[in-house]
Amino acid sequence: MNTGATGSPALLLDWTSREVRRILDRALDGHELSVEDGLTLAVAEGRDLHGVILVADEMRRRQAGDVVTFVVNRNVNFTNVCIKHCTFCAFSRDHREEEGYFLPLEEVVRRAREAWELGATEVCIQAGLPPKLDGRYYIDLTRAIKQALPALHLHAFSPEEVLYGSVRSGLPIREYLAELRAAGLGTLPGTSAEILDQEIRDVIARGRITVRQWIEVITTAHALGIRTTSTIMYGHVEAPAHWIRHMDLLRSIQRETGGFTEFVPLSLIHTEAPMYAKKLVPRVRPGATGVEVIRMHALARLILGPTVRNIQSSWVKEGPKLAQLLLNAGANDLGGTLMNESISTSAGAQHGQLVAPAELRRLIRDAGRVPAQRDTVYKILKMYERDDEAESPLDRIEDAEARFGSYRRLIASGEFRFTRR
């Protein structure tokens, strides 16, 4: 067995069962794990699980080093009005509801400009699917932002939104993506993936983008040179076998296209999710357990790490403390500052407004790692070797909700009411 520089994996793998030790030995020796290997590790417990985490951390060190990255960005969820009724989504509203909103184009640009002036390099835009949306709206929005802020990276529109724009405009997906790219789109979020198993999707989000359609949008984007993230949503009705098959599918796409920048596990925020709060889906779990969260990130490193180098831990979903702990279970990225985020907070997440750059650097340093600011495609913009850097403008914001607003204030306000459009 290849024990790495420290030799420590060899010592603790003696604690594990023979089958788990065999699989982890293969990982340490640089062999790709099979689906069957992944299924075995996905149900590991006790010392076997400790071995999985240990080897995931070792593989993180080999594949990504000791640098932990973050991006300074802002989320803009420009509308919560949606024609879909996904049972996991507490964000969306019907177009007739009082709480439906739609930010005018100039307001989206204003928010993007505010982020740029505060040091953001990226604005992330995702939203609901409002009825009768002009199919070229996403293209027009992209162009407006890039004309106002040409140096700001636009990370925008899930595969679901791309499909919707394609259908509404009558343009084929490839042509629609090409127009988005020409307008200034930088990258796509790989969200709306949930679990890439059609049977599960039909239970939790019937009528949502299908697995086949999701793959078509993602691979077409990659073919056009538009890179994307990749994600998974877990902690609902899926089983560990679904995790492994999902990762194996992503791995096969990455081998073919090389277009994924990162993998982001997203545990279900169940509190306000209709599937749980209204008991719409039988046997839905109240989100992932802490053990499942750690296991998921470790598995991601072992299965996806050789092809998708960056594994992100989400402080929005897990909170800063658990996100920090995941840096020792395979993760090498803490995501972004966000400034304000509506989709997770609407479901009951206690985090999502803002974690300032100085706090992200502290979390990384306290985990014994080296912080670095990156751009959207993981180019390092600044390494932080010492803890005496000048403050970022975001570090001086004492009340993020007062500065940027919040989802609850937005849906209670009549200022951007959807019915007034």
N, C-alpha and C positions, 0 to 999 in steps of 0.2 A: 504493500500500500504506500502511496505517496502521502507523506504526512505533512508536507508544507514546511515552511521555514521554522516554525516553532516546535513541530512534533506533537503538539498538544492533542490534535484529533485522534492520534493512535492510542493515546492513553485512555481517553474517555470512551472510545468506541469499544473497548473491552467490556464496558458495562452493557452494551446493547445485545439484542438477540442476534442469532447467527444470520438470519435472513436480512435484517436491517443493516447489520454490519457489512454484509456482502454488497448491498446496494450503495451504501455510503462509501465503501472502498472504491467502487467503480466511479462514483462521482469525483472523488479525490484524485483518481488516476486519469481524469479527463475524458471519461466515456459519457456519451449521452444516455440519460436514463430513459427507459422505455415507459410506455403507459402502464404496464404491469408493475414496474418499479415504483412509479408514482402512486399507484393505488395502494401499494403496501405502505409507503411512507405517509400517505394521507390519513391513515388510521393509527399511526404510531402513538403510543402513550408512554408515560413514565420516563424511564431512562432511554427508551428508544426515541422518544420525542426530543429529549435533551440532546441526544446524538445528532438528530436531524438539524436542530437549531445550531449546534456547534459547527457542523460541517457547512451549513448555509453561511455562517459568519466567515468561515475560512474561505469559501468560494467567493464571497463578496470581496474579501481582501485581495484575492488573486485577480478577480475580474474588474473590480472598480477601485481598488486601493482604499486608502484611509480618508480620502476627501469626501465630504458630504455636501451636496449641492442644494441650492434653493433658487427660485426665480422671483424677482420683484414684479408682481402683476396685479391686475384688477379684474374681477368678474363683473360682467354686465349682463344680467338676465332681463332682456328688454320687454318681455311680456310673459304673463303667467296664463294667458288664455290659450286653451288647447282643445283640439277636436278629439284627442285620444283620452282614454280613461284608464290609464295603467294603475293597477291596484297598489303599487308600491309608491306612487307619487302623491305627496301631500301639497306640492307646489301649484299644480295646475288648477284652473278655474274654468267653468263653462262661460261662454261669451255673454250669457245673460246674468251672471252673478254680479253682485255689487262689488266684490273684491277683485274683479278682473281689471288689469291695467295694461297699458301699452305705451312704452316710452317713445316719444317722437324722435325722429332721426337726429335732430339737433341736440336733444338731451343725451342720446347715446354718445354723440361726438363730444359733448361737453364733459361727460364722465371719463371718456378716454383721454381727453386733453388734461383733465385734472390728475389722472393717474400718471401721465407722462411728466407733468410738472413736479410730481412727487418722487420721480425716479424710476417709475415702472418702465420695463422694456417690452412688456406684453400686455395686451388686453384680451381676455377670454370671453367670448360671447356665445351664449346658448340660451334657448328660451322655449316656450311652448309653441304649438302649431296652431295659430289662430285661423278661424274659418275665412275663406275668400281672400287669403293673403295673395297679393300680387306675386307671381312666381319669380319675378326678378328682384324682389325686395332684398334678398340676401346679397345679391350682386351690387345693388345700389348702395346698401349700407356699407359694404366693404369699400367701395370706391369713395364714399363720403369720408370715412375715417382715414383712409390712406391719403386722400388729397389734403386733409387737414393736418395729418401727422404722418408724414411719409416714412419716418424712421421707426415708428412703433410697430412691433410685430403683432399681426392679427391672427390669433389662435381661435378659430371660430367654426361653429355649425357642426353639430353631430351628424353622423351618417343618416339619422332619421330626418334631420332638417334638410340635408342635401337631397335626399329622396323626395321630400315634400316639395322643395323648390323645383326639382326636375319635373315632377308630375304637374305642378301648377303652371309651369312655364311651357310645358310641352317639349322641352329640350331633353335629349338623351343624357344620362348621367355623366358620361365622359365629356360631352360638350358643356354641360352645366358646370362641372368642376373646372374645365379649362377657362370658362368665363370668370369664375371666381378667382382663379389664379391670376388671370390677366388684370383683374380689378385690384389685386393686391393681397389676396389671402395668403398667409404664410403656411399655416399648418391646420390640421383638423383634430379636434378632440375625438378619441376613439370610444366615446361613450355610446349609449343606447345599445351596448353589447349585452349588459346584464349577464345571463348565462347563455352561451351559444349552443343551446339545446332547444329545438323547436317545441318539444312537448312541455318543457318547463315554461317557455315563453307563452305558450297558449294558456297556461294556468294563471300566470301573474300579469300578463299584458297582451291579451288577445287583440289582434289587429295592429300590434306594433310592428315595426320593421322586422322582416323575417331574417333568419340566419343567412340564407342565401343572398338576400338583398344587402345585408350588412357587409358580407364578404365582398360583394360586387363593388360597393361604394369604396371600401377601404383599399382593395387591390387596384381599382381604377385610379384612385388618388395617388397611390404609390407609383403607378406606372407613369403618371404625369409629373412626378417629382414633388408631390405634396406629401410630406411626411405626416404621420399621425401618432397619437398615443394609443395605448391599448388598455382595456380595463376589464374588471369583472365585478359583479355585484353579488354578494353572498350573505348568508345568514337568514334565508327565508324558507323555501321549501326544497331547495336543492340538497344533494348529498355530496360527500367528498369526491365520488367518482365523476360528478359533473365538473368539479374544479379541474381535475386532471385532463379530462377530454377537452375542456375549454382551453387550457394552456397548450395542449398538444396541437390544437387547431391554430392557435396564434403562432406557435413555433413553426408550423409548416408554412404559414403565410410569410413569416419573417425570413425563412430560408429562401423563399422564392423572390421576395421583393426587397428585403432589408429596410423597409419603410417605417417600422415602429421605432420611436425614440425612447419609449419607456413602457413599463407595465404598472398599473395603479390598481391595487385591490381596494374595493369600496364596500365596506360592510353596511348592511341595511340599517338605516335609522328607522326604527319601527314605531316609535311613540305615536306619531300622527299619521303614519302610513295607513291608508284605508284598508289594505289587506289585513292588517293587524287590528287597528282601532275599531273597525266596523265588522271584523270577522268575515271578510269577503272571501278569504281563501282558507280552506280547511288545513289544519296542522301547520300553519305558518309559525315560524319560530320568532321570538322577540329579539331579532338581530343575532349576530355572531357572538359567541362567548369570547372571553379574553384568550383562552387557549386556541380557539379556532383562528383568531386574528393572527396570533404568532405563528401558528402552523401554516396558514395561508402564505405569509410572506417568506417563510423558510422554503416552502415548496416552490414558490415562484422563483427564488434564487437558484434552486437546484435544477429545476426543469427548464426555465426560460433564460437563466443567467448567461449561458454560453452564446445565445443568439440575441437576447434583449438585455443589454448590459445594465440598464438602469431600472431599479425596482424602487418605487416610491411608497413611502408611508404617509398616510393622509392625516394631518393633525385636525382637519375639519371633522372627519368621521370618528377618529379615535381619541382626540384630545392630544395636546402637546406631550404629556408625560408618556402615554403609551406609544405615540409616534416616535418619541426618543428611544424607548426601549427596543422598538423594531429595528433600529440601526444596528443592534447586536443579533438580529435574526435574519439578516440577508438584505435589508434595505440600505440604499446609499443616497437617497434623495428625500427631502422634506417638503417638496411641492413649492407653493408660492405664498406670497403675503396676502393675496386675495382682496384685501380692503373691505369688500362686502360680498357675501355669497348668500343666495336666497333659497336654492333648491334643497340643500341639506338642513338649513335652519328652519325651513317651513315644515320639515318632517320631525322636528324636535331636537336636532343637534344643538348641543350647548356651546359649540365652537363654530366659527365661520366668518366672524366679522373682520378680524385683523390679527395677525401675528407679525409684529414689526421685524425688520431685518436684524436688529440687535438681539432680539429675543431668540430668533432662529439660530443666530451664531452662538448664543449662550447654550442653547439646548445641544447643539452639535459639539461644542467644546466640552461640556459636562459629560458627554458620552465618550470622551477621549478621542475625538476625531477632529479633522481640520475643515472648517467651513469655507465654502466658496460660493460666490454668486455666479449663476449661469444664465444663458439665454434659453429660449424655448427649445432649441435643438441641442442643448447641452454643451455649447461652447463656453468655456470658463471665461468670465468677464473680470473677476477679481478674486484672488486668494486672500484669505484673512489669516495670516500667520500669527498675529498678535491680537490682544484684546484691547488695543488702545486706538481703534479707528475713529474717525470723525463720525458724528451722528448723521444718519440719513434723515431727510425730512419726515419720513414715516415714523421714525423713532420719537419725534417730538409731539405726535398726536396723542393726546391724553384720553379723548372720548371718541372712539371710532364711529359709534352710532350717530353722535351729534354731527360729526364731520361728513360722513358718507350716507347717512340714512340707514334704514333697516327694512327688511321685508315686511314686518308687521306694520311699521309706519306707512310703507308704500301702499299696502292693500287697504289701509284704513283711510288714506287720503283720497280726495276726489280729484286731485290735480291731474293725474294721468289716467283717469277712468276710461276703460276700453269703450264703453257705450258712448263716449263723447267724441269718438273719432269720426 
